[in-house]
C-alpha cells in the first residue's frame, strides 16, 4: 500500500501547469462536465512514485469518502494530510 501526502490545494485557475493532465484525467473519470476557475482541487503525491491523485474537494462530504477512494487506489492518506483536507470539505 502506498502513502498519499498533500502536494497542495489549489483553485483551478491557480493550478500549476504540471498538474493539468492529472486534473483532466480525473475529471474524465468522474464524468465532471466542467471545471470552474474557483473549484478547489487537492493534489496528493503518492510517495515512492511519480504519480499524483487528484481530489475535487466539492465532491466529498467527509473524510471517510476520501479514505475509501484512496483505499481503492491502494493508497493510504497520512494523518496530517487528512486533517488539512477535512478543513476544506
N, CA, C and O of each residue as an XYZ file, in Angstrom:
356
protein
N       0.852     -1.180      0.000
C       0.000      0.000      0.000
C       0.898      1.244      0.000
O       1.914      1.294      0.694
N       0.505      2.232     -0.784
C       1.241      3.483     -0.904
C       0.710      4.518      0.086
O      -0.425      4.414      0.552
N       1.527      5.507      0.401
C       1.125      6.607      1.268
C       0.921      7.849      0.397
O       1.757      8.182     -0.443
N      -0.204      8.523      0.617
C      -0.520      9.758     -0.104
C      -0.310     10.942      0.825
O      -0.853     10.981      1.929
N       0.480     11.904      0.370
C       0.713     13.125      1.146
C       0.253     14.324      0.326
O       0.218     14.278     -0.903
N      -0.090     15.373      1.014
C      -0.622     16.555      0.350
C       0.467     17.281     -0.431
O       1.479     17.699      0.131
N       0.244     17.423     -1.726
C       1.142     18.203     -2.574
C       0.708     19.654     -2.614
O       1.527     20.556     -2.796
N      -0.589     19.872     -2.443
C      -1.118     21.228     -2.422
C      -2.609     21.249     -2.666
O      -3.188     20.298     -3.192
N      -3.222     22.357     -2.272
C      -4.630     22.617     -2.560
C      -4.658     23.902     -3.368
O      -4.115     24.926     -2.953
N      -5.294     23.836     -4.521
C      -5.294     24.954     -5.457
C      -6.696     25.234     -5.960
O      -7.529     24.332     -6.042
N      -6.946     26.468     -6.291
C      -8.113     26.781     -7.107
C      -7.709     26.412     -8.532
O      -6.539     26.530     -8.895
N      -8.657     25.974     -9.330
C      -8.332     25.521    -10.675
C      -7.564     26.590    -11.460
O      -6.630     26.276    -12.197
N      -7.963     27.844    -11.298
C      -7.307     28.926    -12.040
C      -5.847     29.114    -11.617
O      -5.060     29.681    -12.376
N      -5.473     28.649    -10.419
C      -4.114     28.807     -9.899
C      -3.299     27.509     -9.953
O      -2.178     27.450     -9.448
N      -3.861     26.496    -10.556
C      -3.230     25.180    -10.601
C      -1.928     25.227    -11.404
O      -1.922     25.717    -12.533
N      -0.827     24.725    -10.836
C       0.414     24.653    -11.615
C       0.221     23.811    -12.875
O      -0.466     22.790    -12.852
N       0.814     24.236    -13.934
C       0.642     23.615    -15.244
C       0.957     22.120    -15.241
O       0.315     21.350    -15.957
N       1.932     21.709    -14.448
C       2.337     20.298    -14.411
C       1.208     19.368    -13.984
O       1.190     18.199    -14.367
N       0.270     19.876    -13.197
C      -0.819     19.048    -12.698
C      -2.012     18.986    -13.650
O      -2.925     18.186    -13.443
N      -2.014     19.806    -14.671
C      -3.143     19.875    -15.596
C      -3.591     18.529    -16.149
O      -4.782     18.222    -16.094
N      -2.674     17.709    -16.683
C      -3.099     16.411    -17.232
C      -3.735     15.494    -16.188
O      -4.671     14.758    -16.501
N      -3.243     15.532    -14.971
C      -3.820     14.712    -13.897
C      -5.246     15.160    -13.587
O      -6.137     14.334    -13.384
N      -5.450     16.468    -13.554
C      -6.777     17.015    -13.257
C      -7.747     16.677    -14.386
O      -8.887     16.296    -14.124
N      -7.317     16.811    -15.620
C      -8.186     16.487    -16.758
C      -8.550     14.996    -16.755
O      -9.692     14.631    -17.032
N      -7.583     14.153    -16.443
C      -7.834     12.718    -16.376
C      -8.854     12.391    -15.291
O      -9.792     11.628    -15.523
N      -8.669     12.968    -14.108
C      -9.604     12.729    -13.001
C     -10.995     13.258    -13.343
O     -11.996     12.627    -13.002
N     -11.068     14.399    -14.007
C     -12.366     14.953    -14.411
C     -13.081     13.991    -15.360
O     -14.295     13.812    -15.265
N     -12.341     13.382    -16.261
C     -12.939     12.422    -17.195
C     -13.437     11.181    -16.460
O     -14.521     10.677    -16.755
N     -12.654     10.689    -15.506
C     -13.062      9.516    -14.728
C     -14.324      9.816    -13.926
O     -15.234      8.990    -13.854
N     -14.372     11.005    -13.324
C     -15.523     11.397    -12.506
C     -16.709     11.867    -13.342
O     -17.764     12.193    -12.798
N     -16.538     11.902    -14.661
C     -17.577     12.417    -15.570
C     -17.982     13.842    -15.191
O     -19.155     14.214    -15.235
N     -16.983     14.612    -14.826
C     -17.183     16.016    -14.447
C     -17.210     16.819    -15.737
O     -16.200     16.912    -16.435
N     -18.339     17.388    -16.050
C     -18.503     18.085    -17.319
C     -17.752     19.400    -17.390
O     -17.311     19.815    -18.462
N     -17.607     20.050    -16.256
C     -16.989     21.371    -16.262
C     -16.157     21.560    -14.996
O     -16.533     21.117    -13.911
N     -15.025     22.225    -15.162
C     -14.207     22.621    -14.026
C     -14.234     24.140    -13.978
O     -13.835     24.808    -14.932
N     -14.706     24.678    -12.863
C     -14.786     26.131    -12.713
C     -13.477     26.679    -12.160
O     -12.758     25.979    -11.447
N     -13.172     27.911    -12.482
C     -11.933     28.545    -12.040
C     -11.741     28.503    -10.535
O     -10.609     28.402    -10.062
N     -12.829     28.579     -9.770
C     -12.722     28.628     -8.317
C     -12.872     27.273     -7.630
O     -12.873     27.208     -6.400
N     -12.999     26.187     -8.401
C     -13.078     24.857     -7.803
C     -11.784     24.554     -7.059
O     -10.692     24.764     -7.588
N     -11.911     24.056     -5.824
C     -10.739     23.672     -5.047
C     -10.342     22.241     -5.386
O     -11.164     21.324     -5.382
N      -9.068     22.084     -5.674
C      -8.533     20.791     -6.088
C      -7.341     20.462     -5.199
O      -6.418     21.264     -5.055
N      -7.373     19.281     -4.611
C      -6.231     18.810     -3.820
C      -5.412     17.867     -4.685
O      -5.949     16.996     -5.370
N      -4.115     18.058     -4.638
C      -3.191     17.167     -5.320
C      -2.455     16.373     -4.247
O      -1.778     16.943     -3.390
N      -2.593     15.071     -4.305
C      -1.901     14.198     -3.369
C      -0.744     13.530     -4.094
O      -0.918     12.974     -5.178
N       0.422     13.588     -3.497
C       1.592     12.916     -4.048
C       1.625     11.499     -3.496
O       1.478     11.290     -2.292
N       1.815     10.544     -4.369
C       1.905      9.147     -3.947
C       3.381      8.843     -3.705
O       4.168      8.749     -4.647
N       3.744      8.690     -2.437
C       5.138      8.521     -2.024
C       5.752      7.292     -2.702
O       5.153      6.218     -2.743
N       6.950      7.482     -3.226
C       7.672      6.385     -3.854
C       7.354      6.203     -5.325
O       7.890      5.308     -5.979
N       6.481      7.053     -5.844
C       6.131      7.003     -7.264
C       6.183      8.427     -7.805
O       6.356      9.377     -7.041
N       6.038      8.575     -9.079
C       5.940      9.904     -9.680
C       4.487     10.269     -9.932
O       4.187     11.162    -10.725
N       3.588      9.570     -9.251
C       2.156      9.720     -9.504
C       1.494     10.674     -8.520
O       1.999     10.935     -7.428
N       0.354     11.179     -8.946
C      -0.447     12.076     -8.125
C      -1.885     11.591     -8.147
O      -2.332     10.974     -9.115
N      -2.595     11.874     -7.084
C      -4.027     11.583     -7.021
C      -4.748     12.907     -6.853
O      -4.385     13.713     -5.996
N      -5.761     13.132     -7.663
C      -6.495     14.399     -7.679
C      -7.824     14.236     -6.959
O      -8.539     13.253     -7.153
N      -8.139     15.219     -6.125
C      -9.429     15.251     -5.436
C     -10.119     16.575     -5.734
O      -9.582     17.637     -5.416
N     -11.291     16.527     -6.334
C     -12.133     17.718     -6.469
C     -12.866     17.821     -5.137
O     -13.782     17.044     -4.868
N     -12.472     18.761     -4.319
C     -12.923     18.780     -2.926
C     -14.428     18.964     -2.761
O     -14.982     18.568     -1.736
N     -15.097     19.555     -3.745
C     -16.548     19.716     -3.622
C     -17.302     18.403     -3.864
O     -18.526     18.357     -3.746
N     -16.573     17.346     -4.199
C     -17.195     16.043     -4.459
C     -17.313     15.170     -3.218
O     -17.879     14.078     -3.282
N     -16.789     15.635     -2.094
C     -16.739     14.812     -0.887
C     -17.515     15.463      0.250
O     -17.494     16.682      0.427
N     -18.200     14.616      1.017
C     -18.958     15.096      2.179
C     -18.194     14.917      3.483
O     -18.452     15.615      4.463
N     -17.252     13.978      3.491
C     -16.491     13.721      4.709
C     -15.184     13.016      4.362
O     -14.968     12.592      3.227
N     -14.329     12.904      5.353
C     -13.003     12.331      5.119
C     -13.049     10.839      4.833
O     -12.146     10.307      4.188
N     -14.091     10.154      5.306
C     -14.201      8.723      5.037
C     -14.356      8.437      3.545
O     -13.868      7.420      3.052
N     -15.024      9.318      2.838
C     -15.168      9.148      1.384
C     -13.801      9.247      0.705
O     -13.519      8.507     -0.238
N     -12.968     10.148      1.177
C     -11.620     10.288      0.625
C     -10.801      9.041      0.945
O     -10.108      8.509      0.078
N     -10.880      8.586      2.170
C     -10.143      7.380      2.562
C     -10.546      6.176      1.715
O      -9.696      5.398      1.281
N     -11.854      6.030      1.485
C     -12.350      4.914      0.674
C     -11.792      4.973     -0.744
O     -11.341      3.966     -1.290
N     -11.831      6.174     -1.333
C     -11.326      6.329     -2.701
C      -9.842      5.972     -2.780
O      -9.407      5.290     -3.708
N      -9.087      6.431     -1.817
C      -7.653      6.132     -1.820
C      -7.389      4.652     -1.569
O      -6.468      4.080     -2.152
N      -8.177      4.037     -0.717
C      -8.029      2.602     -0.454
C      -8.223      1.815     -1.751
O      -7.511      0.844     -2.008
N      -9.192      2.243     -2.565
C      -9.432      1.580     -3.846
C      -8.248      1.753     -4.791
O      -8.040      0.934     -5.686
N      -7.475      2.814     -4.594
C      -6.278      3.071     -5.398
C      -5.029      2.494     -4.728
O      -3.908      2.807     -5.128
N      -5.223      1.660     -3.718
C      -4.138      1.034     -2.970
C      -3.228      2.066     -2.302
O      -2.005      1.925     -2.287
N      -3.858      3.104     -1.752
C      -3.107      4.153     -1.059
C      -3.787      4.478      0.266
O      -4.984      4.255      0.453
N      -2.993      5.003      1.161
C      -3.486      5.428      2.461
C      -3.016      6.857      2.679
O      -1.847      7.170      2.452
N      -3.915      7.719      3.117
C      -3.575      9.118      3.326
C      -2.990      9.288      4.722
O      -3.466      8.686      5.684
N      -1.945     10.119      4.822
C      -1.364     10.321      6.151
C      -2.265     11.232      6.984
O      -3.094     11.962      6.440
N      -2.099     11.185      8.294
C      -2.992     11.863      9.235
C      -2.982     13.380      9.035
O      -4.043     14.004      9.037
N      -1.822     13.972      8.867
C      -1.723     15.423      8.686
C      -2.485     15.866      7.436
O      -3.234     16.843      7.466
N      -2.287     15.144      6.356
C      -2.989     15.464      5.106
C      -4.488     15.347      5.295
O      -5.243     16.207      4.841
N      -4.922     14.293      5.958
C      -6.351     14.075      6.176
C      -6.968     15.216      6.972
O      -8.075     15.654      6.657
N      -6.280     15.701      7.989
C      -6.804     16.813      8.794
C      -6.911     18.092      7.968
O      -7.881     18.838      8.101
N      -5.930     18.345      7.126
C      -5.977     19.533      6.264
C      -7.133     19.420      5.277
O      -7.881     20.378      5.083
N      -7.280     18.267      4.661
C      -8.361     18.075      3.699
C      -9.723     18.230      4.363
O     -10.643     18.810      3.786
N      -9.841     17.713      5.569
C     -11.111     17.794      6.300
C     -11.530     19.255      6.494
O     -12.721     19.563      6.490
N     -10.577     20.133      6.659
C     -10.870     21.559      6.804
C     -11.356     22.219      5.524
O     -11.845     23.349      5.552
N     -11.224     21.514      4.395
C     -11.615     22.086      3.106
C     -12.876     21.450      2.529
O     -13.369     21.884      1.488
N     -13.403     20.415      3.207
C     -14.627     19.785      2.672
C     -15.823     20.120      3.543
O     -16.937     19.683      3.257
